[in-house]
Amino acid sequence: MKTKKTFKIITGIIVFLTLPSILFFVFMFFKYNEDLPQGQQGPEADALAYSMLDVLDYEAYKNTDYIEWTFKNLHHYKWEKSKNTCTVFWKDNKVTLHLNEPSLNRAFIHGFRVEGEMGIELVEKGLSYFNNDSFWLIAPYKVFDKGTERRLVKLQDGNNGLLVTYTTGGTTPGDSYLWLFEKNGMPKSFKMWTSILPIQGLESSWSHWTTTESGVKLPTFHNILFLGIEITNIKGTK
């Protein structure tokens, strides 16, 4: 009898804790989930992408050799963009990434090099962090990356949106992002269709910008529903 009573209590606690979460997810799903919009590839889509790059001053980004930033106060990056190498720091770990020559990647704990399976796992984690966290920093400048597809989307308000799909590269190829714009052509937000999000079409702001020493414009904060992504310690030099 005691065992049955304990089981009922545990079951009741689990239901009490999980049911509100399930109901909240169902509410959020039906409120925000959207199908991937249809768009048209071609010169008009590319022209909209080029227009966004012009407003952001893509030349300043291209001429920036070094970018440093901290993502959500958890991961810190020193990216030598001209060499395509990046040092990633988190907790007691450091990973040096040679993005053009992965065989040169190295992992360290407390300053001591780690090899074998643990070293491989740390390098993979560092690369995954870099792919994700750098995207939140420089996504607008990646609309013509190898493997991207661009589509012009007619929005309900009569404006144009730019749907960018990453068919290759990164950690989760196949993800799509619909860019929305201010009247002056600056990106103000994008909607996301990604494999890691259970709700498709969620919108994130791209409105808190800073201009670095090199002239490149980079975001300092993103708002997604009631969540925030803070990017600090941003530096960009030639």
N, C-alpha and C positions, 0 to 999 in steps of 0.2 A: 504493500500500500504506500509506504514511504517513497519507494522508487517511482511509482506512478504519479504521486503528488509532485515530486521534484521535477519530473518530466513535464507535467502540465505547467508548472511555474516557469520553467525555462522556455517552453514553447510560447507561453503568454508574453514573456519579456521580449522574445525575438519578434513576435508579431507586433507588439507595441512599438518596438524600435523601427522595424522595417516598413510597416504599412504606410505611415506618413510619407516616408521617402518614396515609396512606389507611387502613391497617389500624386505626390508633387511632380515626379518624373512624367507621369501620364499627362498631367495638366500642362507641363512645359512642352511636352512633345506635340500635343494638339494645338498649342498656342503658337509655337515658333517653328516647327518643322516645315520645311518647304522642299518641293521637288527642284532638282537642278534645272535652271532655266535653259531655254533653247536660244541659240544665237547664230549669227552668220559670220563665218570666217571670210577673210579677204582684206582688201585695201582699207576699207572704212574702219575695221577693227584695229588694224595696224596703225592707222592715222591717229586714233584715239589713244593708243598706247604711247606713240611718239609725243603726242601733246602732253600727256602726263609727265613724261620724262623731261620735256622742255620746261614745264612749270617748276619741276623739282631741281632743275639745273643738273642734268645728268653728267655734264662735263666735269662739274665739281666732284661728283662721286667717282667718276672714272679716274680723275687725277689725284684722288686721295689714296696715299700709299699705306697708311696705318690707321686702324680703327680700334678703339678700346671701349669696353662697356661692361656693366654688371647687370645681369638679368634676375629680376625679382629678389635681389639681395642674396642670391644663392650661388650663381655661377659667374665667374669673372673671365673676361676674354681679352687677349692681346693679339690682334690679327694683323699680320704684315701682309696686307692685301696684294701688294706688288709682287711678293714672293709666293703668295697663296699658302702661307703657313700660319698656324694659330696655336697659341698656348692657352689651355683651358684650366682654370683653377676651381675646385670646389672641395669643401671640407679640408682634409689633409692631402688631397690628391692633386696631381698636376699631370696633364697630358699635352705633349707637343704633337701637333698634327701637321703633316706634310701632305696637303690635299692633292698635290700632283704626283707624289711618290709615297703611297701608303706604307711601303716597306720601311720607311724611315720614321714612322710613328713610334713614340716612346711614352711610357707611363712611369709615374713616380709617386711614392707615398712618403711623406715627411722628408722629401728631397732625395730618397734612395730609389734607384731604378727598380722596377718590378717587371719580371719577365714571365714566360710561361702562360698558363691559362688565365691567371689573375691579371697579368699585364694585358693580354688580349681583351679581356672583359672591360678593363678600365679604358682602353683605347676606344672600344666600340661605344662605351657609354659617353666618353668625351665627344666622339664624333656625332652621336645622336643629339647630345646637348647643343653642339655647335649648329647642326642642321636646323634644329627647331628655333633656338634662341636668335640666331643670325637672321632667320626669316622674319621674325617679329621686328627686326631692326631695319632690314634693307629690302623687304619684299617688293616695294614699288620699282626698284631698280632691276628686278629679275624677270620682267615681263617678256624679255626676248632671250632668256636663257635657252640653251640647247634642250630640245624636247618639249618646249612650251607650245600651246595652241591658244590663239586669241580669237574671241568671238564678240561681235557687237550685239548687245542685248537691248531691246527696246523696253524701257521700264513703264510701269503703269502711270507714272506722273508725266510721261512724255519725254523724259530725258534719256540719255544713252548711258549704259553701263558697259564695263569691259570685263568679260569672263575669261579668266586665264586658267588653263589646265596644264598641270605638270605631268606629262606622260612618263617621264624618266627622271632619274636623279633623286637626291635627298633620301630621307628615311622612309617616306610613305608616298611613292609615286602614284599618280592617278588623282590626286587632290585638285579641287577647283576652287577658285576665289573670284567673286564678282565685285569689282571695284566700283564705288559710287563717288561722285565728284561734287565739289563746291562749284559755284557759278564761275569762278576764275580758273577752273580746271584742276585745282589741287585735290588730291584724293582725301576724302573725309572719312571713309569707312570701307570695309569689305565684308561680304557674306561668305561663309565657309561651308564647303561640302568636302569633308575629310573622313578618312577611314577611322580616325581615333575618336571622333565625336559621335555620340549616339543620336544627337539632334542635328539635322542638316539644315543649313541656311542661317545659322546664327550669325549675328552681325557684331563686328568689332570696330571700334573707333580708330581712326588714324588722324587725330586732330591736335595732338600736343607735340609740337615740333620744336627742335632746337637747331641752330646752325653752328657747326663746328668751325674751328680755326681754318680748315681747308675749304670751307664754304658749302660742305655737304649738309643737306637737311635730313635729320634723323628724328624719330619719335622718342618721346620720353615716357609715354603712358598710353595704354590701351584699355578701353572699357568694354567689357562683354557682359551684358545684362547687369547683374549686381556685383560682378567680379572685376578686379583690376590687375593689369600687368604693368609693373613699374620697371623702367629701364634707366639706370643711373650711371654716374661716372663716365659719361660719354666723351670721348676725345676723337678727333679726326684731324690728321696732319698730312701734308704732302711729302 
